[in-house]
Amino acid sequence: MKKYIYYLTIFSAIITTVLIARSFRVNEIPNGSVSSCANCHVNPAGGGARNSFGAAIQNGHLDGDGHVIWNAEIAALDSDGDGFTNGEELQDPNGTWTSGTIGNPDLVTNPGDPNSHPEPNSVEVEITPTEYSLSQNYPNPFNPSTVIKYNLPEKGFTTLTVYNSLGEKVSQLVNGFQYQGSYSVKFSAENLSSGIYIYKLQSGNFSMTRKMILMK
């Protein structure tokens, strides 16, 4: 009996560890917190069998560390076959989301449940940008975090880098291929001292810099 309890305890600990370790995926899809683990699992509490959306994520949209790769490809799929793409159900039809909320979270439906789908014309679609732009961060001055927004009129390798007043790189916010769309990136400067910082966007032949002020 004691041996049975021992193995049951070990098994429960392993399952709990796996669930906790993978709970970060909720925040790696647009508005994922609305349905939480039920986005990807049949059991609303998480764990166990995956629904159709969870299976699509597991089979082709995880990086080497197990993080979700959210992009236009997975957004364009209709995993649960209800006539609405995953992106439409999560209020990001173009698959451009990077962080924070997008569209209208109140209209989010479950991309893995065919019985949960948006009402026609309820998806809030952002206007596709036609030119490059880099907005002034907000808030500015900031402490300790701020948001940087930018637009890409076409896909390409993109970098968003933060430098101090001496021209030394202090943070690499974006470094990879991105699709056409509008992006929003959070910059946290908890470990940096007050002062003027410069952030630079590069994509294709476009390059632009702006200044921001960290005031602690």
C-alpha positions as CSV (number, residue, x, y, z in Angstrom):
1,M,0.0,0.0,0.0
2,K,2.8,2.4,0.9
3,K,4.5,1.6,-2.4
4,Y,1.3,2.4,-4.3
5,I,1.0,5.7,-2.5
6,Y,4.6,6.5,-3.2
7,Y,4.2,5.9,-7.0
8,L,0.9,7.8,-7.0
9,T,2.6,10.8,-5.4
10,I,5.5,10.7,-7.9
11,F,3.1,10.5,-10.8
12,S,1.0,13.4,-9.5
13,A,4.1,15.5,-9.0
14,I,5.2,14.9,-12.6
15,I,1.8,15.7,-14.0
16,T,1.6,18.9,-11.9
17,T,5.1,19.9,-13.0
18,V,4.2,19.4,-16.7
19,L,1.0,21.4,-16.4
20,I,2.7,24.3,-14.6
21,A,5.6,24.3,-17.0
22,R,3.3,24.5,-20.0
23,S,0.9,27.1,-18.5
24,F,3.0,29.9,-20.1
25,R,1.5,28.9,-23.4
26,V,-1.8,30.6,-22.5
27,N,0.0,33.9,-22.8
28,E,1.6,33.0,-26.1
29,I,-1.6,33.3,-28.2
30,P,-3.7,36.4,-28.7
31,N,-6.1,37.0,-25.8
32,G,-5.3,33.5,-24.5
33,S,-6.3,34.3,-21.0
34,V,-10.0,34.5,-22.0
35,S,-10.4,30.7,-22.3
36,S,-7.1,29.9,-20.5
37,C,-6.0,26.2,-20.8
38,A,-9.3,25.4,-22.6
39,N,-7.9,27.0,-25.7
40,C,-5.9,23.9,-26.3
41,H,-7.3,21.2,-24.1
42,V,-10.7,19.4,-24.0
43,N,-10.6,19.6,-20.2
44,P,-11.1,23.3,-19.3
45,A,-8.8,22.8,-16.3
46,G,-5.9,22.0,-18.7
47,G,-3.9,18.9,-19.3
48,G,-5.0,15.7,-20.9
49,A,-6.4,15.4,-24.4
50,R,-5.8,18.4,-26.7
51,N,-8.6,19.8,-28.8
52,S,-8.1,20.4,-32.5
53,F,-6.4,23.8,-32.0
54,G,-4.1,22.4,-29.3
55,A,-3.2,19.5,-31.6
56,A,-2.2,22.0,-34.4
57,I,-0.1,23.9,-32.0
58,Q,1.6,20.8,-30.7
59,N,2.3,19.3,-34.1
60,G,3.8,22.2,-35.9
61,H,3.8,25.5,-34.0
62,L,6.2,25.1,-31.0
63,D,9.8,26.2,-31.0
64,G,12.7,24.1,-29.5
65,D,11.9,25.3,-26.0
66,G,8.2,24.4,-26.2
67,H,7.0,28.0,-26.7
68,V,4.1,28.7,-29.1
69,I,5.0,30.2,-32.5
70,W,2.1,32.5,-33.2
71,N,2.1,33.8,-36.8
72,A,0.0,34.3,-39.9
73,E,0.2,30.6,-40.7
74,I,-1.5,29.3,-37.6
75,A,-3.9,32.2,-37.6
76,A,-5.1,31.3,-41.1
77,L,-6.1,27.7,-40.1
78,D,-9.6,26.8,-39.1
79,S,-8.6,24.1,-36.6
80,D,-12.1,23.3,-35.3
81,G,-13.8,23.5,-38.7
82,D,-16.5,26.0,-37.7
83,G,-16.0,28.3,-40.6
84,F,-13.8,30.8,-38.7
85,T,-10.0,30.8,-38.6
86,N,-8.1,30.6,-35.4
87,G,-7.0,34.2,-35.8
88,E,-10.6,35.3,-36.3
89,E,-11.7,33.5,-33.1
90,L,-8.8,35.0,-31.1
91,Q,-9.4,38.5,-32.6
92,D,-6.2,38.5,-34.6
93,P,-7.1,37.4,-38.2
94,N,-3.8,38.5,-39.7
95,G,-1.6,36.7,-37.2
96,T,0.4,39.9,-36.4
97,W,-0.1,39.8,-32.6
98,T,3.1,40.0,-30.4
99,S,1.9,41.0,-26.9
100,G,-1.0,42.5,-24.9
101,T,-4.6,42.5,-26.0
102,I,-5.8,42.8,-29.6
103,G,-9.2,43.4,-31.2
104,N,-12.0,43.0,-28.7
105,P,-11.3,40.4,-26.0
106,D,-15.0,40.3,-25.2
107,L,-15.7,38.8,-28.6
108,V,-13.0,36.1,-28.3
109,T,-14.2,32.5,-28.9
110,N,-12.4,29.1,-28.5
111,P,-10.4,28.2,-31.6
112,G,-10.5,24.5,-30.7
113,D,-14.3,24.1,-30.0
114,P,-16.6,24.0,-33.1
115,N,-19.5,25.0,-30.8
116,S,-17.7,28.2,-29.9
117,H,-17.5,30.6,-32.7
118,P,-17.9,34.4,-33.3
119,E,-21.0,36.0,-34.7
120,P,-20.6,37.0,-38.3
121,N,-18.9,40.4,-38.8
122,S,-17.8,40.5,-35.1
123,V,-14.1,40.3,-35.8
124,E,-12.3,43.6,-35.4
125,V,-9.8,43.8,-38.2
126,E,-7.0,46.3,-38.0
127,I,-6.2,48.3,-41.2
128,T,-3.2,46.8,-42.9
129,P,-0.4,49.3,-42.9
130,T,0.8,50.7,-46.3
131,E,4.1,52.3,-45.1
132,Y,6.8,51.8,-42.5
133,S,6.5,53.8,-39.2
134,L,8.0,53.8,-35.8
135,S,5.9,55.5,-33.1
136,Q,7.0,57.4,-30.1
137,N,7.0,55.1,-27.1
138,Y,4.2,55.5,-24.6
139,P,4.4,56.5,-21.8
140,N,7.4,58.8,-22.2
141,P,9.1,59.5,-19.8
142,F,8.5,56.0,-18.3
143,N,9.3,53.9,-15.3
144,P,10.0,51.1,-15.5
145,S,8.3,49.9,-18.7
146,T,6.9,51.4,-21.9
147,V,5.4,50.3,-25.1
148,I,6.8,50.7,-28.6
149,K,4.6,50.4,-31.7
150,Y,5.6,50.1,-35.3
151,N,4.1,49.2,-38.7
152,L,5.5,47.0,-41.5
153,P,3.9,47.3,-44.9
154,E,5.6,44.1,-46.1
155,K,7.2,41.0,-44.6
156,G,10.9,40.8,-43.9
157,F,13.7,40.3,-41.3
158,T,13.1,42.9,-38.6
159,T,15.1,44.1,-35.6
160,L,14.1,46.5,-32.8
161,T,17.1,47.4,-30.6
162,V,17.5,49.7,-27.6
163,Y,20.8,51.6,-27.0
164,N,22.0,53.8,-24.2
165,S,23.3,57.3,-24.7
166,L,26.8,55.9,-25.4
167,G,25.5,53.8,-28.3
168,E,25.9,50.6,-26.4
169,K,23.2,48.0,-27.0
170,V,21.2,47.3,-23.8
171,S,18.2,45.2,-25.2
172,Q,17.2,43.3,-28.3
173,L,13.4,43.5,-28.4
174,V,12.9,42.0,-31.9
175,N,15.3,39.9,-34.0
176,G,13.6,37.8,-36.6
177,F,11.2,37.5,-39.6
178,Q,7.9,39.3,-39.3
179,Y,4.9,39.6,-41.5
180,Q,3.2,42.7,-42.7
181,G,1.2,44.3,-39.9
182,S,1.1,46.5,-36.9
183,Y,3.2,45.5,-33.9
184,S,3.4,46.5,-30.2
185,V,6.4,45.6,-28.0
186,K,6.8,46.1,-24.3
187,F,10.2,47.3,-23.1
188,S,11.1,46.9,-19.4
189,A,14.0,48.8,-18.0
190,E,14.0,47.6,-14.4
191,N,17.7,47.0,-14.3
192,L,18.7,50.2,-16.1
193,S,19.5,53.6,-14.7
194,S,17.7,56.8,-15.5
195,G,18.6,58.5,-18.7
196,I,18.0,58.9,-22.4
197,Y,17.8,55.7,-24.5
198,I,17.5,55.3,-28.2
199,Y,15.5,52.6,-29.9
200,K,16.0,51.6,-33.6
201,L,13.8,49.8,-36.0
202,Q,15.3,48.1,-39.0
203,S,13.3,46.1,-41.6
204,G,14.2,45.7,-45.3
205,N,15.7,49.0,-46.4
206,F,13.8,50.9,-43.7
207,S,15.6,52.2,-40.6
208,M,14.4,54.7,-38.0
209,T,15.4,55.7,-34.5
210,R,13.7,57.6,-31.7
211,K,14.6,58.7,-28.2
212,M,12.9,57.8,-24.9
213,I,13.5,58.9,-21.3
214,L,13.7,56.5,-18.4
215,M,13.0,58.5,-15.2
216,K,13.3,56.6,-11.9
